[in-house]
Amino acid sequence: MTQYGFYFDSTRCTGCRTCEMACKDYKDLPQTMAFRRVYDYEGGGWTDAGEGAYTSDAFAYHVSLGCQHCAMPACMAKCPSGAIVKDTETGLVAIDEEKCTGAGMCVATCPYNVPVLDTEAKKGLKCDGCAERVAEGLNPVCVEACPLRALEFGDIEELRAKHAGTVAGIAPMPSPDETTPSIAILPCPAAKEPGDTTGAIANEKEVTDVPAA
């Protein structure tokens, strides 16, 4: 089986959110829902070096995340209705809306905060890698839309071989050991390891769908 996945170049990403907006437009999603989210991760501060001088270790970078189409999807393992399936040819993970009962276990268990729950339709929804576009030989719409070409899509092993120095996770992502995500990330110089505690998600309300106060 071919396992499709995403390559993300964090040295290129400016956090413009074009990928996120293109996805929302293509999937006709409401304002409060997103299948791809851009995380702003920031940290560090200033240190008094004496004699009126200060040093800084401040950092900030962006992480664009859709579904990781994991080898061991937590969402699929916990779905009580068996509605989440992993395609045997592409490895893409999708929700079968006919089987979905809206239990929301996918939302609760995905460590990447990817699935969302349509409370009106009582259905779980998520990024499916634009499977219908992929079947036509096209890229997912987020990849096509990125103005900085920070995203690529294809066979994950080929992407890892093509791009040297990639990793399967950077903060604020969880440890890749949890689900074995199909992603290859080129870390920017400021990038921190998964589990880092020196920084924080600066736009937490945005990426967790919590309305701004």
C-alpha positions, -999 to 999 in steps of 0.1 A, spaced: 0 0 0 12 35 -8 10 58 22 3 94 11 12 122 34 23 158 36 57 175 36 58 208 55 87 233 52 85 254 84 114 275 72 91 288 45 58 292 63 48 327 72 16 319 90 -5 336 62 -33 309 66 -39 307 28 -39 269 31 -65 271 58 -87 295 39 -84 276 6 -95 244 24 -125 262 41 -136 276 7 -131 243 -12 -150 223 15 -176 250 20 -170 251 57 -186 276 81 -166 303 99 -163 283 131 -149 251 114 -116 243 98 -99 211 86 -65 226 84 -52 249 112 -21 271 115 -6 272 149 15 301 161 41 288 186 61 314 206 83 316 236 115 329 252 122 363 267 148 388 278 177 384 302 195 412 320 232 409 309 243 438 331 255 473 324 222 482 306 225 453 281 199 426 276 200 393 256 170 376 241 161 340 233 127 348 220 113 327 191 82 323 170 72 301 142 41 286 125 29 250 120 3 242 94 -15 210 103 -43 190 86 -49 153 91 -17 133 96 -32 101 80 -14 82 107 -3 46 105 -21 40 138 -49 66 138 -62 72 173 -95 84 159 -101 51 141 -91 30 171 -117 47 193 -146 52 169 -175 32 184 -193 28 151 -164 19 129 -170 50 108 -134 59 103 -116 41 76 -81 40 62 -80 36 24 -61 4 14 -45 20 -16 -36 56 -5 -35 53 33 -57 83 36 -80 84 66 -117 95 62 -150 94 80 -179 73 65 -208 97 72 -233 69 67 -218 50 96 -210 80 118 -233 85 148 -217 117 160 -204 102 192 -174 126 191 -147 101 202 -126 111 172 -126 147 184 -117 137 219 -89 112 210 -71 128 181 -38 142 195 -36 166 165 -70 183 172 -81 175 136 -117 161 136 -146 184 143 -182 177 153 -211 191 133 -235 194 162 -265 200 139 -259 171 116 -245 150 144 -216 139 123 -178 140 127 -159 158 99 -122 160 91 -96 165 64 -95 135 40 -65 146 21 -88 158 -7 -92 122 -17 -114 131 -47 -87 154 -61 -59 129 -54 -79 102 -73 -78 126 -103 -40 131 -100 -43 165 -84 -28 178 -52 -49 186 -21 -62 222 -24 -41 234 6 -9 224 -13 -20 242 -44 -29 273 -25 3 278 -5 20 310 -19 53 301 -3 53 264 -15 57 253 21 35 222 15 39 191 -7 19 160 -10 27 125 -21 41 91 -11 54 99 24 86 77 20 94 95 -13 89 129 4 113 119 32 138 107 7 135 139 -14 139 162 16 168 156 38 167 165 75 129 161 81 113 150 113 78 137 122 70 163 147 78 197 162 62 216 190 33 221 196 27 187 180 26 156 202 52 129 201 50 110 168 53 77 187 16 81 197 2 75 162 31 74 136 19 104 115 24 105 78 42 138 78 77 150 70 86 184 85 117 205 77 122 223 110 131 260 110 160 270 132 136 281 160 116 248 160 114 230 193 109 193 200 75 178 206 67 182 243 86 215 246 75 236 276 95 268 268 69 281 245 31 282 241 4 283 214 -1 320 209 -35 316 190 -50 289 212 -85 303 210 -83 302 172 -71 267 168 -94 252 195 -125 269 182 -129 289 214 -146 322 207 -125 352 215 -136 370 247 
